[in-house]
């Protein structure tokens, strides 16, 4: 287990009342959180979202990506379901960090796509470690998962860490002129299922 649970508290939101759990990585003290809505202890599959941190999309409503829309849509779906889990995975920019993400944006402004920009900066296309999220599922004793994602690779990674994902639930957002090429790159180069 790479994480330890540090604390939990009630978090009232515009969607309703969640319980927020704080986790810390043992090796470096980095923090991650999980929001739990309703009773997740029943022996039923839990609608869950592993959401990677995106300051620009989640907080500043950037139109370059679909992250903020996916976060809001996940909160909507979880609360409508009456129970669920949202893991906020603190690995900004596919784990290259905020400043490197801004550098990648600059390269994209010059014509590179999101994958090419990461590679030019010396990173892989995706540096995230989903084993940390698997630890959160295990700490919260969630046995069956319906995962809100468009990314089959995320499903396969979590399955490889022993998480019982019984369904991939699509999370398709509206495209716009600013994120269309980004989404097409995710589809063509990263295997995301975004276009019908």
C-alpha positions as CSV (number, residue, x, y, z in Angstrom):
1,X,0.0,0.0,0.0
2,X,1.5,3.3,-1.2
3,X,-1.0,5.6,0.5
4,X,-2.3,6.1,4.0
5,X,-5.6,7.7,4.9
6,X,-5.0,10.8,7.0
7,X,-8.5,12.3,7.7
8,X,-12.1,12.6,6.6
9,X,-14.7,15.3,6.9
10,X,-18.1,16.4,5.6
11,X,-18.0,18.5,2.4
12,X,-21.2,20.2,1.4
13,X,-21.3,21.0,-2.3
14,X,-23.8,22.4,-4.8
15,X,-24.5,18.7,-5.7
16,X,-25.1,17.7,-2.1
17,X,-23.2,16.5,1.0
18,X,-20.1,14.4,0.4
19,X,-17.5,12.9,2.7
20,X,-14.0,14.0,1.7
21,X,-11.1,11.6,2.5
22,X,-7.5,12.8,2.5
23,X,-4.7,10.4,1.6
24,X,-0.9,10.8,1.6
25,X,1.7,9.0,-0.4
26,X,4.2,7.4,2.0
27,X,7.2,8.0,-0.2
28,X,6.8,11.8,-0.8
29,X,3.9,13.2,1.2
30,X,1.9,14.1,-1.9
31,X,-1.8,14.3,-1.2
32,X,-4.8,12.9,-3.0
33,X,-8.5,13.0,-2.1
34,X,-11.7,11.0,-2.6
35,X,-15.2,12.3,-2.4
36,X,-17.8,9.7,-1.3
37,X,-21.5,10.2,-1.8
38,X,-24.1,8.1,-0.1
39,X,-23.6,4.5,1.2
40,X,-20.8,2.8,-0.7
41,X,-20.6,-0.1,1.7
42,X,-23.4,-2.0,0.1
43,X,-22.5,-5.0,-2.0
44,X,-23.4,-3.3,-5.2
45,X,-21.2,-1.9,-8.0
46,X,-20.2,1.7,-7.1
47,X,-20.3,4.4,-9.8
48,X,-16.8,5.8,-9.6
49,X,-14.6,8.4,-11.4
50,X,-10.8,8.6,-11.3
51,X,-10.3,12.3,-12.2
52,X,-6.9,13.6,-12.8
53,X,-6.1,17.0,-11.5
54,X,-6.4,19.8,-14.1
55,X,-6.1,23.2,-12.5
56,X,-6.8,25.0,-15.8
57,X,-9.9,23.0,-16.6
58,X,-11.3,22.3,-13.2
59,X,-10.8,25.7,-11.6
60,X,-10.4,28.2,-14.5
61,X,-12.8,26.5,-16.9
62,X,-10.3,26.2,-19.8
63,X,-11.8,25.3,-23.2
64,X,-8.5,23.6,-24.2
65,X,-9.6,20.3,-22.6
66,X,-12.7,18.5,-21.5
67,X,-11.5,18.0,-17.9
68,X,-13.8,20.6,-16.1
69,X,-16.8,19.4,-18.0
70,X,-16.0,15.8,-17.1
71,X,-15.6,16.7,-13.4
72,X,-19.0,18.4,-13.3
73,X,-20.7,15.6,-15.3
74,X,-19.2,13.0,-12.9
75,X,-20.6,14.9,-9.9
76,X,-24.0,15.0,-11.6
77,X,-24.0,11.3,-12.4
78,X,-22.8,10.2,-9.0
79,X,-25.4,12.3,-7.1
80,X,-28.2,11.2,-9.4
81,X,-27.2,7.6,-8.8
82,X,-27.5,8.2,-5.0
83,X,-24.1,6.8,-4.2
84,X,-20.6,6.9,-5.7
85,X,-16.9,7.8,-5.5
86,X,-14.8,10.5,-7.1
87,X,-11.0,10.1,-6.7
88,X,-9.2,13.4,-7.4
89,X,-5.9,12.1,-8.6
90,X,-3.3,14.8,-7.9
91,X,-1.1,14.2,-11.0
92,X,-1.5,17.5,-12.9
93,X,-0.9,17.4,-16.7
94,X,-0.8,13.6,-16.8
95,X,1.8,13.9,-14.0
96,X,4.2,16.2,-15.7
97,X,3.3,19.1,-13.3
98,X,1.6,22.4,-13.8
99,X,4.6,24.4,-15.2
100,X,5.5,21.6,-17.6
101,X,1.9,21.5,-18.6
102,X,2.0,25.2,-19.5
103,X,5.2,24.5,-21.5
104,X,3.3,21.8,-23.3
105,X,0.5,24.3,-24.0
106,X,3.0,26.6,-25.5
107,X,4.3,23.8,-27.8
108,X,0.7,23.1,-28.8
109,X,0.2,26.8,-29.7
110,X,3.1,26.2,-32.1
111,X,1.4,23.3,-33.8
112,X,2.3,20.2,-31.8
113,X,-0.4,18.0,-30.4
114,X,-0.7,17.0,-26.7
115,X,1.3,13.8,-27.1
116,X,4.0,15.4,-29.3
117,X,4.4,18.2,-26.8
118,X,4.9,15.8,-23.8
119,X,7.4,13.8,-25.8
120,X,9.3,17.0,-26.9
121,X,9.6,17.9,-23.2
122,X,11.2,14.5,-22.4
123,X,8.1,12.8,-20.9
124,X,6.0,9.9,-22.1
125,X,2.5,10.6,-23.4
126,X,1.1,9.8,-20.0
127,X,3.2,9.7,-16.8
128,X,0.3,8.9,-14.4
129,X,0.5,6.1,-11.8
130,X,-3.0,4.6,-11.4
131,X,-1.8,2.1,-8.7
132,X,-2.4,5.0,-6.3
133,X,-6.0,5.1,-7.2
134,X,-6.2,1.3,-6.8
135,X,-5.0,1.8,-3.2
136,X,-7.9,4.2,-2.6
137,X,-10.4,1.7,-3.9
138,X,-8.9,-0.9,-1.5
139,X,-8.7,1.4,1.5
140,X,-12.4,2.4,1.0
141,X,-13.2,-1.3,0.6
142,X,-14.9,-0.9,-2.7
143,X,-15.2,-4.4,-4.4
144,X,-17.1,-3.7,-7.6
145,X,-16.7,-0.6,-9.8
146,X,-18.6,1.0,-12.6
147,X,-15.9,3.4,-13.9
148,X,-16.8,6.8,-15.5
149,X,-14.2,7.1,-18.2
150,X,-13.6,7.3,-21.9
151,X,-10.1,5.7,-21.5
152,X,-9.9,1.9,-21.9
153,X,-6.2,2.1,-20.9
154,X,-7.3,3.4,-17.5
155,X,-9.7,0.5,-17.1
156,X,-7.0,-2.0,-18.1
157,X,-4.5,-0.5,-15.7
158,X,-6.9,-0.6,-12.7
159,X,-7.9,-4.1,-13.6
160,X,-4.2,-5.1,-13.6
161,X,-4.0,-3.7,-10.0
162,X,-6.9,-6.0,-8.9
163,X,-9.8,-3.5,-9.1
164,X,-13.0,-5.3,-10.2
165,X,-14.3,-3.0,-12.9
166,X,-17.5,-4.5,-14.2
167,X,-18.5,-1.7,-16.5
168,X,-17.0,1.3,-18.3
169,X,-19.5,4.2,-18.2
170,X,-18.9,6.8,-21.0
171,X,-18.4,10.4,-20.1
172,X,-18.8,12.2,-23.4
173,X,-18.7,16.0,-23.2
174,X,-19.4,18.7,-25.8
175,X,-16.7,19.5,-28.2
176,X,-15.6,23.0,-29.0
177,X,-13.3,24.8,-31.5
178,X,-10.6,25.0,-28.8
179,X,-10.5,21.3,-27.7
180,X,-11.5,19.4,-30.9
181,X,-7.9,18.6,-32.0
182,X,-7.0,17.7,-28.4
183,X,-9.9,15.3,-28.2
184,X,-9.1,13.8,-31.7
185,X,-5.5,13.3,-30.5
186,X,-6.7,11.5,-27.3
187,X,-8.8,9.3,-29.5
188,X,-6.3,8.5,-32.2
189,X,-3.0,8.3,-30.2
190,X,-4.2,7.4,-26.7
191,X,-7.2,5.1,-27.5
192,X,-9.9,7.2,-25.8
193,X,-13.5,6.5,-27.0
194,X,-14.8,10.1,-27.6
195,X,-16.5,10.2,-31.0
196,X,-19.3,8.0,-32.2
